[in-house]
């Protein structure tokens, strides 16, 4: 089942933000995330806020696009009434779930709602996630015609027994086909991989990496499998039906991926992400890691504007009821203190290749830098320039880097 929502203070029904949210907003990018919570089947490892047809409780997928557009209208009012200046949208990301279970016309209509509410910045990045078996060439052409610029395919693995363990429904041979169709439509292509699935060997992982690279994507994401409590996979491990992930094997898999991606001309720019050029980085995800503003629309979506973070009710039924009443779907929120925002910046910017400015740290915290360089966790040359950039070893021990800096 989906994970529980975090605790926080009650969010006002009108959605109004505190005055602090507007401070410095003109200097921050504004992005939009759309959460489409529908899946054909629930993957055994997934605890995202997703629902199969039998779990919708009387709500209908056909109504979702209209509900989403009404939340966008509410978002426009909330930002204006809260004194946040109008900004064009720099990036849009449709995630889920499987956004492409909806008709392409629904995704296009929701994107039109974003244009009508805030406009898109020139050259805006517009991405949707897609399962390889949820789109065809016609669908991808329709997305490109609607203004989408990028598609991220959930490949996960090229090995049938790994896909079965993950409950993925597509055939490995489908991936190169959909990548080709996306390219023909004029879309940039990213593929997502998962490593460390129970029963996956290093040779299995290498096969998946090679298959992904054979598609010649613009971008690759590779995530270590995390066993989330409450998932089918967690229960299988608890019962001894499958083996628990091996941290040492995870490290070997990461190192293999880094070597092969680099040889193929892909460079890391965030611990789990590699791109062919700076222009093909996911600008939307970089906005999360560098503290920009975004409105998250849809059930369970999270938003952030100027240190104010809030999250919507999770179930599509509860979301629909609030939208129908004309009130904010926000369940709760938190207002970060300046110190919390600073610590969050350390946590996130030490994950990226551009690094963290050493000026963000206190004098006491900066004393940890020489030891981190000596331990091979931070790049010494970058540190001389005032940037804290993790080495390959530092990426593998990212939590250690942050703990050492913040104490």
C-alpha positions as CSV (number, residue, x, y, z in Angstrom):
1,X,0.0,0.0,0.0
2,X,1.1,3.6,-0.5
3,X,3.2,5.1,2.3
4,X,1.5,7.3,4.9
5,X,1.6,11.1,4.7
6,X,4.0,13.0,7.0
7,X,2.7,14.9,9.9
8,X,2.5,18.6,9.8
9,X,0.3,21.6,10.8
10,X,-3.2,21.8,9.4
11,X,-3.3,23.4,6.0
12,X,-5.9,26.2,5.5
13,X,-8.9,25.3,3.4
14,X,-8.3,28.3,1.1
15,X,-4.7,27.3,0.6
16,X,-3.2,30.7,1.6
17,X,0.5,30.8,2.1
18,X,2.3,32.8,4.8
19,X,4.0,36.1,3.6
20,X,7.4,34.5,3.9
21,X,6.7,32.3,0.8
22,X,6.8,35.4,-1.4
23,X,10.3,36.5,-0.2
24,X,12.8,36.2,-3.0
25,X,10.4,34.3,-5.3
26,X,11.3,36.4,-8.3
27,X,14.8,35.0,-8.1
28,X,13.6,31.3,-8.0
29,X,12.3,29.2,-10.9
30,X,8.7,28.0,-10.8
31,X,7.9,24.4,-11.8
32,X,4.8,22.2,-11.8
33,X,4.5,18.6,-10.9
34,X,1.3,16.6,-11.9
35,X,0.7,13.4,-10.0
36,X,-1.4,10.9,-11.9
37,X,-2.1,8.1,-9.4
38,X,-3.2,5.3,-11.6
39,X,-1.5,2.0,-12.3
40,X,-2.6,-1.1,-14.2
41,X,-1.0,-3.3,-11.5
42,X,0.8,-2.5,-8.3
43,X,4.5,-3.4,-8.5
44,X,5.7,-5.4,-5.5
45,X,8.4,-2.9,-4.5
46,X,6.4,0.3,-4.9
47,X,5.0,2.4,-2.1
48,X,4.2,5.5,-4.2
49,X,0.7,6.9,-4.0
50,X,-0.9,4.8,-6.8
51,X,-4.2,2.9,-7.2
52,X,-5.4,0.2,-9.4
53,X,-8.9,0.2,-10.9
54,X,-10.3,-1.8,-7.9
55,X,-9.0,0.7,-5.4
56,X,-10.5,3.9,-6.7
57,X,-13.6,3.8,-4.5
58,X,-16.1,5.0,-7.1
59,X,-13.9,7.7,-8.6
60,X,-13.2,7.6,-12.3
61,X,-10.1,8.2,-14.3
62,X,-12.2,10.0,-16.9
63,X,-12.8,12.8,-14.4
64,X,-9.2,13.3,-13.3
65,X,-8.1,15.9,-15.9
66,X,-11.0,18.2,-15.1
67,X,-10.3,17.9,-11.4
68,X,-6.6,18.6,-12.0
69,X,-7.3,21.7,-14.0
70,X,-9.5,23.0,-11.1
71,X,-6.6,22.6,-8.7
72,X,-4.4,24.5,-11.1
73,X,-6.9,27.4,-11.1
74,X,-6.9,27.3,-7.3
75,X,-3.1,27.4,-7.4
76,X,-3.1,30.5,-9.5
77,X,-5.5,32.2,-7.0
78,X,-3.5,31.0,-3.9
79,X,-0.2,32.3,-5.3
80,X,-1.6,35.7,-6.3
81,X,-3.5,36.2,-3.0
82,X,-0.4,35.2,-1.1
83,X,1.7,37.9,-2.8
84,X,3.9,35.5,-4.8
85,X,4.8,37.2,-8.1
86,X,3.7,35.6,-11.4
87,X,6.4,33.6,-13.1
88,X,6.3,31.4,-16.2
89,X,6.7,27.7,-15.6
90,X,10.2,26.5,-16.3
91,X,9.5,22.8,-16.1
92,X,6.6,20.4,-16.0
93,X,6.7,16.8,-14.9
94,X,3.9,14.3,-15.1
95,X,4.6,11.4,-12.7
96,X,2.8,8.7,-11.0
97,X,1.6,6.1,-11.2
98,X,1.5,5.8,-14.9
99,X,0.4,9.1,-16.5
100,X,0.2,7.4,-19.9
101,X,-2.7,5.2,-18.8
102,X,-4.8,8.3,-19.5
103,X,-5.5,9.3,-23.1
104,X,-2.9,11.6,-24.6
105,X,-5.6,14.1,-25.0
106,X,-6.1,14.3,-21.2
107,X,-2.4,15.0,-20.7
108,X,-2.5,17.6,-23.4
109,X,-5.6,19.2,-21.7
110,X,-3.9,19.3,-18.3
111,X,-0.8,20.9,-19.9
112,X,-3.1,23.5,-21.5
113,X,-4.4,24.2,-18.0
114,X,-0.8,25.0,-16.9
115,X,-0.3,27.3,-19.9
116,X,-3.5,29.1,-19.2
117,X,-2.8,29.6,-15.6
118,X,0.9,30.6,-15.6
119,X,2.2,30.3,-19.2
120,X,5.3,28.2,-20.1
121,X,8.7,29.8,-20.2
122,X,10.5,29.8,-23.6
123,X,12.2,26.4,-24.0
124,X,10.3,24.9,-21.0
125,X,11.0,21.3,-20.3
126,X,7.8,19.2,-20.3
127,X,8.3,15.5,-19.3
128,X,6.0,12.6,-18.7
129,X,6.8,9.2,-17.2
130,X,5.6,6.2,-19.2
131,X,5.7,2.4,-18.9
132,X,7.0,0.9,-22.1
133,X,3.8,-1.1,-22.7
134,X,1.5,2.0,-22.1
135,X,2.4,4.0,-25.3
136,X,2.7,3.5,-29.0
137,X,4.0,5.6,-31.8
138,X,0.7,7.5,-32.3
139,X,0.5,8.3,-28.6
140,X,4.0,9.7,-28.5
141,X,3.4,11.8,-31.6
142,X,0.3,13.2,-29.8
143,X,2.4,14.1,-26.8
144,X,5.0,15.9,-28.9
145,X,2.3,17.8,-30.8
146,X,0.8,18.9,-27.4
147,X,4.1,20.4,-26.3
148,X,5.8,17.6,-24.4
149,X,9.6,17.7,-24.9
150,X,10.7,14.6,-23.0
151,X,9.6,11.1,-22.0
152,X,11.0,9.0,-19.2
153,X,10.5,5.2,-19.7
154,X,10.4,2.9,-16.7
155,X,12.6,0.2,-18.1
156,X,13.9,-1.0,-14.6
157,X,15.7,-4.1,-16.0
158,X,16.3,-6.1,-19.2
159,X,16.3,-9.4,-17.4
160,X,13.0,-11.3,-17.4
161,X,13.4,-12.9,-13.9
162,X,14.2,-9.4,-12.4
163,X,11.2,-7.9,-14.0
164,X,9.0,-10.7,-12.6
165,X,10.3,-10.1,-9.1
166,X,9.5,-6.4,-9.5
167,X,6.0,-7.2,-11.0
168,X,6.8,-5.2,-14.1
169,X,4.5,-6.1,-17.0
170,X,6.5,-5.1,-20.1
171,X,8.7,-7.3,-22.3
172,X,12.3,-6.2,-22.4
173,X,12.2,-6.1,-26.2
174,X,9.6,-3.4,-26.0
175,X,12.0,-0.8,-24.7
176,X,14.2,-0.1,-27.8
177,X,11.0,0.1,-29.8
178,X,9.3,2.8,-27.7
179,X,12.6,4.7,-27.5
180,X,12.8,4.7,-31.3
181,X,9.2,5.9,-31.6
182,X,9.9,8.7,-29.1
183,X,12.9,9.8,-31.0
184,X,10.9,9.8,-34.3
185,X,8.3,12.0,-32.5
186,X,11.1,14.5,-31.6
187,X,11.1,13.8,-27.9
188,X,14.2,13.5,-25.6
189,X,14.4,10.1,-24.0
190,X,15.4,9.0,-20.5
191,X,15.3,5.4,-19.2
192,X,15.0,4.5,-15.6
193,X,16.8,1.5,-14.1
194,X,16.6,-0.2,-10.7
195,X,19.5,-2.2,-9.3
196,X,19.7,-4.6,-6.3
197,X,16.5,-6.5,-6.9
198,X,16.5,-9.8,-4.9
199,X,18.0,-12.5,-7.0
200,X,19.7,-10.0,-9.4
201,X,23.3,-10.9,-10.0
202,X,26.1,-8.5,-11.1
203,X,25.9,-10.1,-14.5
204,X,22.1,-9.5,-14.7
205,X,22.7,-5.8,-13.9
206,X,25.4,-5.5,-16.5
207,X,23.0,-7.0,-19.0
208,X,20.4,-4.3,-18.1
209,X,23.0,-1.5,-18.3
210,X,24.2,-2.7,-21.7
211,X,20.6,-2.9,-23.0
212,X,19.8,0.6,-21.8
213,X,23.0,2.0,-23.4
214,X,22.2,0.2,-26.6
215,X,19.1,2.4,-26.9
216,X,21.4,5.4,-26.9
217,X,19.2,7.5,-24.5
218,X,19.8,11.1,-23.7
219,X,19.5,10.4,-20.0
220,X,19.6,7.5,-17.6
221,X,18.4,7.3,-14.0
222,X,19.7,4.3,-11.9
223,X,18.2,3.8,-8.5
224,X,19.1,1.4,-5.8
225,X,16.1,-0.7,-4.7
226,X,14.9,0.3,-1.3
227,X,12.7,-2.1,0.5
228,X,9.7,-0.1,1.8
229,X,7.7,-1.3,4.7
230,X,4.2,-2.4,3.8
231,X,5.1,-3.5,0.2
232,X,4.6,-7.0,-1.2
233,X,8.4,-7.3,-1.6
234,X,9.0,-6.4,2.1
235,X,6.6,-9.1,3.1
236,X,8.3,-11.7,0.8
237,X,11.7,-10.8,2.4
238,X,10.3,-11.1,5.9
239,X,8.9,-14.5,5.1
240,X,12.2,-15.6,3.6
241,X,10.8,-16.1,0.1
242,X,13.4,-13.8,-1.4
243,X,16.8,-12.6,-0.2
244,X,17.3,-9.1,1.3
245,X,19.3,-6.7,-0.8
246,X,23.1,-6.8,-0.3
247,X,24.8,-3.4,0.3
248,X,28.2,-4.5,-1.0
249,X,26.6,-5.8,-4.2
250,X,24.7,-2.5,-4.5
251,X,28.1,-0.7,-4.4
252,X,29.5,-3.0,-7.0
253,X,26.5,-2.4,-9.3
254,X,26.8,1.4,-8.9
255,X,30.5,1.3,-9.7
256,X,29.8,-0.8,-12.8
257,X,27.1,1.5,-14.0
258,X,29.3,4.6,-13.5
259,X,32.1,3.1,-15.5
260,X,29.9,1.9,-18.4
261,X,27.9,5.1,-18.5
262,X,31.0,7.2,-18.6
263,X,32.5,5.1,-21.4
264,X,29.3,5.7,-23.3
265,X,29.6,9.4,-22.9
266,X,27.0,9.9,-20.1
267,X,28.2,12.0,-17.2
268,X,26.7,12.0,-13.7
269,X,25.1,15.2,-12.4
270,X,23.3,13.8,-9.4
271,X,24.0,10.6,-7.5
272,X,21.4,8.6,-9.4
273,X,21.3,10.5,-12.7
274,X,23.5,10.7,-15.8
275,X,23.0,12.8,-19.0
276,X,24.7,12.9,-22.4
277,X,25.0,16.7,-22.3
278,X,24.3,19.4,-19.8
279,X,21.2,20.3,-21.9
280,X,19.7,16.8,-21.5
281,X,19.9,16.9,-17.7
282,X,16.4,16.7,-16.0
283,X,16.0,20.4,-15.2
284,X,12.8,19.5,-13.3
285,X,14.7,17.2,-10.8
286,X,17.5,19.7,-10.6
287,X,14.9,22.2,-9.4
288,X,14.1,19.9,-6.4
289,X,17.8,19.5,-5.5
290,X,18.5,23.3,-5.7
291,X,15.5,24.5,-3.7
292,X,13.4,26.1,-6.5
293,X,9.6,26.5,-6.2
294,X,7.0,24.0,-7.5
295,X,3.3,23.4,-7.3
296,X,2.5,19.7,-7.0
297,X,-1.0,19.0,-8.3
298,X,-3.0,15.7,-7.8
299,X,-3.6,13.2,-5.0
300,X,-0.7,13.0,-2.6
301,X,1.4,15.5,-4.5
302,X,3.9,17.6,-2.6
303,X,4.6,21.3,-3.2
304,X,7.2,23.8,-2.1
305,X,7.2,27.6,-2.3
306,X,9.7,29.7,-0.4
307,X,10.3,27.3,2.4
308,X,6.6,26.3,2.8
309,X,6.0,22.7,2.0
310,X,2.6,21.1,1.8
311,X,1.1,17.8,0.6
312,X,-2.3,16.9,-0.8
313,X,-4.7,14.3,0.5
314,X,-3.8,10.9,-0.9
315,X,-6.8,9.0,-2.1
316,X,-8.4,10.1,-5.4
317,X,-11.8,10.0,-3.8
318,X,-10.8,12.4,-1.0
319,X,-9.0,14.6,-3.6
320,X,-12.1,14.7,-5.8
321,X,-14.4,15.7,-2.9
322,X,-12.2,18.6,-1.9
323,X,-11.9,19.8,-5.5
324,X,-15.7,19.6,-5.9
325,X,-16.1,21.8,-2.8
326,X,-13.7,24.4,-4.1
327,X,-11.3,24.0,-1.2
328,X,-7.6,23.2,-1.2
329,X,-6.8,19.5,-1.4
330,X,-3.8,20.1,0.9
331,X,-3.8,17.8,3.9
332,X,-1.1,19.5,6.0
333,X,2.0,21.6,5.6
334,X,5.2,22.7,7.3
335,X,7.0,26.0,7.3
336,X,10.8,25.5,7.4
337,X,12.9,27.7,9.5
338,X,16.0,29.4,7.9
339,X,18.2,26.8,9.6
340,X,16.1,23.9,8.4
341,X,16.4,25.3,4.8
342,X,20.1,25.6,5.2
343,X,20.5,22.1,6.4
344,X,18.3,20.8,3.6
345,X,20.4,22.6,1.1
346,X,23.5,20.8,2.5
347,X,21.7,17.5,2.2
348,X,20.6,18.0,-1.4
349,X,23.5,20.0,-3.0
350,X,26.1,17.6,-1.8
351,X,24.4,15.1,-4.1
352,X,25.0,17.0,-7.3
353,X,28.0,17.4,-9.6
354,X,27.9,21.2,-9.3
355,X,28.4,20.7,-5.6
356,X,27.6,22.8,-2.5
357,X,29.2,26.2,-1.9
358,X,31.4,26.0,1.2
359,X,30.0,29.4,2.2
360,X,26.7,27.7,3.2
361,X,28.5,26.0,6.1
362,X,29.4,27.5,9.4
363,X,33.1,27.9,10.4
364,X,32.7,24.8,12.7
365,X,31.2,22.7,9.9
366,X,34.0,23.7,7.5
367,X,36.5,22.0,9.8
368,X,35.2,18.6,8.6
369,X,36.2,19.3,4.9
370,X,39.9,18.3,5.1
371,X,39.1,14.9,6.7
372,X,36.4,14.3,4.0
373,X,39.0,15.0,1.3
374,X,41.6,12.8,3.1
375,X,39.0,10.0,3.3
376,X,38.4,10.3,-0.5
377,X,34.8,11.4,-0.1
378,X,35.1,15.0,-1.4
379,X,37.0,16.2,-4.5
380,X,40.0,18.2,-3.3
381,X,40.4,20.3,-6.4
382,X,36.8,21.4,-6.3
383,X,37.1,22.2,-2.6
384,X,40.0,24.6,-3.4
385,X,37.5,26.4,-5.6
386,X,35.0,26.6,-2.8
387,X,32.7,23.8,-4.1
388,X,32.0,20.6,-2.2
389,X,31.6,17.8,-4.8
390,X,31.4,14.1,-3.8
391,X,33.9,11.7,-5.4
392,X,32.6,8.3,-6.6
393,X,33.3,7.0,-3.1
394,X,31.5,10.0,-1.6
395,X,28.5,9.2,-3.8
396,X,28.4,5.7,-2.3
397,X,28.6,7.2,1.2
398,X,26.5,10.3,0.7
399,X,24.9,10.0,4.2
400,X,28.4,9.9,5.8
401,X,29.3,13.1,4.0
402,X,26.2,15.0,5.2
403,X,26.5,13.6,8.7
404,X,30.2,14.7,8.9
405,X,29.4,18.2,7.7
406,X,26.3,18.8,9.9
407,X,27.4,16.7,12.9
